[in-house]
Amino acid sequence: MLTYTFTNIGSDSLYQHLYKCIKNDILQGKLGTGERLPSKRPFAKNLGISVITVENAYEQLIAEGYIYSIPKKGFYISDLKREPLFSHTSKNKNIILSKPASAYIADFTNNQTDSQIFPFTIWAKTMREILNENQEQLMINPPCGGILELRTSIASYLQEFRGMHVRPEQIIIGAGTEYLYSLLIQLLGKDLTYGLENPGYPKTAKIYESFHVPYHYIDIDKEGISASSLEDQNISVIHISPSHHFPTGIVMPISRRYELLGWAARKTDRYIIEDDYDSELRLSGKPVPTLQSIDVSDHVIYINTFTKTLSSTVRISYMILPETLAEKYYETLSFYSCTVSNFEQYALAKFMANGSFEKHINRLRNYYQTKRDSILSTFKNSPLDKYITITEEESGVHFLMHINTPKTEEQLLLAARSKGIKLAPLSAYYNGFADSSVLNTYVMNYSSINLNNLDQIAESLYQIVK
């Protein structure tokens, strides 16, 4: 007869412990298919436990399918029709569930937001007000495009500060731009050919690949994408960042913008996805007018995000669909639930409507301008200055730094990493071989750089390149 010990069973009850013992013997093959288990009363007497304990253990095993009962005959081991679970081991024992703390004194590849710049006090106050005033609304599922209050606040903000006239119904809220891209692919169709800027943001290509849609890289010149190159590649949908191209930082001139709008207007299935990812952070002059604001043919899909202006961990983005596409979206994709929680939507709507967002943007610009100026001043006033050239520093939270050195990019990257500095070469954003003119040019994202380390950063870079 089966025998199990009931000492040191931890927090388990007696029946749970017995259930686990029998289950383990089944999974390890010690109890085979069709083998009869002891009757309840003799089994309980042999183990020194109550009959009800054995009954509860058997009932749990029956419920999970490990054993079955035949009336007036007993309990038997089920045929699991599989290998014992304990024979399987993980093929990858190094799965990373979270990123370790950075060991770098400066990570110029990181776009993480400084905690000191997030408006925690105002945001917490806004959240408390929402929890007190909007309790009923918080429990109602939002429309597929997001709550009307947030979309109205975004529409008002865009009209006042970006010169864009859109209806709230054209605005679709989503948890991150990657999610919105996936909606667009479903909305526009997988039979179209999509285009990406080269160089450009690498994640967009991965999204297109995951949906198995055809796409081509389109080389940019000093003014961005040209319409003739789109015609040559038979592109139907082109993704661009005209107000501050990533990663080169160039601004598309108005002549090229009208050229692209003309290209899109010539066919009904052509669209321009305008990614305006950091337009609010232009540090000098007014924000560059959007392509959407001068589009009269309804062929521009505008996308923006709050990850740059609030926090990299705030996964709230939005897209503005042309009128005809908005109607199609509600007809074909309205079964999707909005992926941003009501709590965050109502809080952000109030944060924008009461003027807190505008004040935060102004504070953010000043903060990043001071940070950028400190970095550039430290570099300029150090021996490093004669080895570097800084460009595209007027917009966003990154600039380009070319290093004049005979070392290869690989040598320089390894040397920098050995001194605790992580760099991102511009050439890494190209599909295929980058022109030699961009080699040893680095995309310097400074949003998370600790200014207390500036002298050490400048000295370390100087030691690497001198």
N, C-alpha and C positions, 0 to 999 in steps of 0.2 A: 504493500500500500504506500501511496505517496506520503512523504514526511517533510514538513517544513518547520523551521524554527521561527519563533515569534519574539525573539529578543532583539533589541536595538532596531525597532521598526520605525524609529523617528516619529514624525507627526502623523503618519498613516494610521487609519483605524485598522482593526483586525481584518475586516473583510477586504479592505483595499490592499493590504499586504498580501493576503491569500490570493486575491485576484491577480496581482502583479506576478507572484511566484508561478502560478499556473500559466499565465500568459507568456512569461519568459521561457518556460519549458516548452511551450508549443512553438514559439518562434525559433528556438534553438534546435528544434527537432527531437527533443528528448521525449515528447509525447507525440506520437504519430497519428496520421489521419485515420479516423475510425476507431481509435483506441478508446476504451470505456473508462470513464472517471469513477472513483469510488462513490458509493451511495452516501447520501448526506449524513445520516446518523452515524454509521461506522467511521466515516471520515472525520466527523466532528469529535467523536470520542477518542480517536487515535491522536488527533492534534491537541486535544485538551481545550477545545473552544466550543461555543454554542452552535446548535444546528442552524440558527438564524444567520450566523456569520457565514457559514458555508453556503446557505441559500442565496444570500446577497452577493457573494462572490460569483456563484454560478450564474445568477441573473445578469450580472454585468457582462460576463463573458458571452452569454447568449445574445445580449443586446448588441454587442460589437461583432458578433459573427464568428467568434473563436470556437465555440462549442454549440451543439444542438442537443435537444432532448427528445427522447422517444417515450411516450406515455407508458408507464408500468415496466419500462425496461432500463432507463437510466440516461446518463449524459455521455456524449461522445464528442471526440475532437473533429472539428470541421476540416474539410479539404480546402486549404487556403489557395492552392494552385499558384504558388509563387515560391521563390527561393527564400530561405530564412532571412529576415531583415538584417540580422547581425552579420551576415556575410558581405554586406555592402559597406564600402568605405567611401568617404568623400574623395573625389578626384582632385579637388583643389582645396588644400588646407590653408591657403593664404588669402581667402576672401577678405577684402577690406570693407568694413561696414562704416567707418568714419575716418576722416583725414586726421592724421596726427598733427599736433601743434607744429607750426613752421619753425625750422631751425635757422632760417635766413635772417640776417640783419636787414635785408632789403629784398623784397620780392616784387620786381617790376612787372610780373605777369599776373598779379593778383588784383582783381577788381573789388575786393571786399570793402565795405563801407566802414569808416572809422566810427566806433561807438559814440565818441564824444560829439559827433555832428548830428546824430539822430535826435529828433525832438521828443525825447521820452516823456517829459513832463506834460507837454501839450497833448501828445498822443494818448497818454494814460487818462488825462482829464476828458478827452473826447470819447474814449471808450466807456468811461464811467457814465457819461451823459447818455450815450447810446443804450447802455444796459438799463438805465433808469427810464428813458423816454420811449424806447422802441421795442419794448418786450414782446408785444404782439407781432410786430412786423418781423422780428428776428426769427420767429418760429414758422414763418411762411416761406415756402420754397420760392426762390427768385425766378424771374423769367429766364429763358434760355440765353438771352443776351446780357443779363445782369440787371440789378435793380435800377429803376428809373431815376432815382435820386442821384446815383453816382454818374450815370450817363449824362444827366442834365448838367451836373457840375463840370464834367469834362467838356461838354459842348460849350458851356459858358466860358470856361477857361481858354479853350482854343480860339474862340471868337475874339476875346479881349486881347490875348497875348500873341496869337499866331495868325490872326486874320483869316481864320477858317470858319466857314458858315456851314454847319452840319446839323442835322436833326438827331436828337438822342437815339432814335430808333436805328440810325445807321451805325451806332457804336456797339461793338460786341466786346464784352469783358471776358478775359480768360486768365488762367494761372500760368503766366509766362508766355513769351512770344513763340516758343517752340510748339506749344499747344495750338496757338492761333495759326501757325503755319500748317499744321496737320488739318485744321478745319478748312483752310483755303484750298489745299490739295483736293479734298473731298468736294468742295464747292465748285472749283474750276474744272476739275476732271483730271484723270491720270493719262489721258491721251494727248495732252498738250506737251510741248517741249519747254522746259523751264531754263532760265539763264541765271548765272551767278557771276558776280564781279570777280576778276582775277587780278590782283590778290583780293581776298575777302574773308568774311567770317566763316570758318570751316564747319561749324555745326550745322549750318543750313543744308550743306551738301549731304550730310549724314541723314538728315530728316528726309530729303528727297530719295535717298537710297533706301531708307527703311520702308517707304511707300512704293518703291519700284517704279518711280516716274522718270522719264527721260530728261536729262539736263545736260547743259554744256557750260563750261567756263568761258567767259568773254573777257579778253584782256582789256584793261583800261589804259587810257593815255593820260596826259597831264590834266585833262578836263573831265575825265571819267569815262563812262560807257558812251559809245557812238551808235547812232541808229543804223548806220550801214553795217556794222558788225553783227547786229541783231538780225538784219535781213539775210546776211550771208549764212548764219547758223540756223535760220528758220525758227527763231525763238518766238514763243507766244506770250510767255510771262517772264518778266525780268525783275529780279530783286536788287535794289540799289539803296545806297545811303548817301544821297546827294548833298545834304547840308553839312556833313562831316564824315567823309568816307572812312570806313574802317578797313584796314589799319593806316592808310597813308595820310589821312587827315585833310585831303584836298576838298575844296568846295566846288561843286559843279556850277559853271557860269550859266547865266540866264539863256544864252543862245543855245547851249547844249540841252537845257531843260525843255525849251520849246521844240527842239528837234526830236526829242524822245516822245513828247506829247503828240506830235504829228505822226510819228511812227505808230503809236498805240491807237490813234484814231482811225487809221486806215483799214483796220479789220475789227470786227465785233468781238472776237475772242482774244484780243490782245490786252494785257493788263500790266501795269507797273506797280510793284509792291515797294512803297516808299518807307524805308526803315529810318525813323527819325529818333534814334535811340538815345541821343544825349543833347538834343537841340537846346534844352534849357540851360546847359552849362557852357554856353559860349561866353568866354571871359572878357571879351572886348567887343564893343559895338552891339547892335541889336541882333536878335536871332535871325538867321537866314530864312526868308519866306519859304513855305513848303511848296512842293510840286503840286500837292492836292489843292492848294488855294488858287492856283492859276489854271487848273484843269477844267475845261468847259465841256468835255466829251464824256465825262464819267468813266475814265479808264484808270484812275489811280486809287490803289488800296493803301491807306495810310496806317502804319503800325507804330506804336510807341509803348513805353514801359515806365513803371515807377521804380524799377530796380536801381536806376542811376540816381534818381532824385530823392528817394526815401532810403532804401537799403537794398543791398544785393540779395537779402533774404526775404524781402517783400515780393511775393510772386504774384503781382497784379500787373497785367498788361491789357492793352485794348487795340482794336483795329476799327477803322472807319471804312465801311463798304460803300461803293457807289449805289445810288438808289435801286437800280435794276438788280444788282447783286444782293442787296439787302433783302429784297422781296424773294429772291430765289433761296436765300439762306433760311428765311422763315418757312418757306414751303418745303424744303428738303432736309434741313438739319436742325429744326427746332426741337427734335426729340432729345437732343443733347442737353444735359443739365449744366447750368453755369458752374464752373470749377472753382470759383472763389467764394468763400463763406460769406453769409450775410453780415456777420459781425464786422469783418474787414471792409466790406463794401459800404456799409452805412457809416463806419468811422471815417473812411477816406472821403466819402461824400460830404460829411460835415466839416472835415478838416479843410477841404477845398472851398466849400461855400462860405465859411466864416473868415476867409482870408489868411488862414494859418499856412496854407500851402505856398501862397505867394511870398509871405514873409520868410518861410523856410528856404525857398529857392534863392532869394536875395542873400540870405545868410550863407547858403551853400556856395554861391558864386564867390563871395568874399573869402570864405574859408579856403576854397580850392585855389583862388588866385594868390592868396598869401602863401599857401603851401608850394605852389608852382614857382613863385618868385624866390622863395627861400632855397629851393633845390637848384634853380638856375643860377642864383647868385653865388651859392656855395661852389658849384662847379666852375663858374667863371673866375672866381677868386682863388682857385686852387691850381696847382701845376697841371691838373688834368685838362685845363681849358685849351691848351695848344694842340691837344690831340682829338678834340671833339667838335662837331658842328650840330647845333640844335635847330630843328625846323618844326613847323606845324604845332606851335605851342599855344596858339590863341584860342583853341576851342577844346571842349571836353576835358577829360582827366588823363590824357596821355599826350606825349609828344614823341618826335623821332629824334634819335641821337645817333649820328654817324661817328664811328671811331676810326681814326686814321692810324692803322697799324698793319704791319706785314703779317701778323698772325692770322690764321684762318678763323672762321666763325667757331668751328668746333673747339679749337685751342682756347679761344677767348672765353667761350661759354664754360668750359671745364675749369679754367683758371678762376673765373668769377665765382663759380659755385664753390670752389675750394675756400674762398674768402667769405662765403655766406651771402653772395649776391646772385639772384636769379634773374636772367635776362631772356627776352623773347626776340629772336631775330626776325626782321621784316620778311626775310626770304622764306620763313616757315609758313607764311600765309599765302604763298603762291602755289598754284597747281602746276606741276612741272618745274623746270629749271628757272630760277629767277635771273634777271639780267645782272651782270656783274656790278652795275652801278648801285644796286641795293645791298650788296654784301657788306657785312659789318655795320649795317644800320639796324637799330634796335627800337622796338616799340616800348616806350617807357610809361607804363601805367603807374601813376604815383598816388592813387587814392588811398592806399593802405600803408604808405611809407611813413615811418616814424622819424620826425624831424630831428629828434635827439641823436640820431645815428648819422646825420648828414656828413659831418667831417670825416667820420670813419669810412663812409661809403665812397666819398670823393678820393680819399687817400688810397683805399683798396683798389679802386678802378685805375688810379694813376700807376700804382705799383704793377698792375697787370699789363698796361699798354706802353709804359715808358721804354 
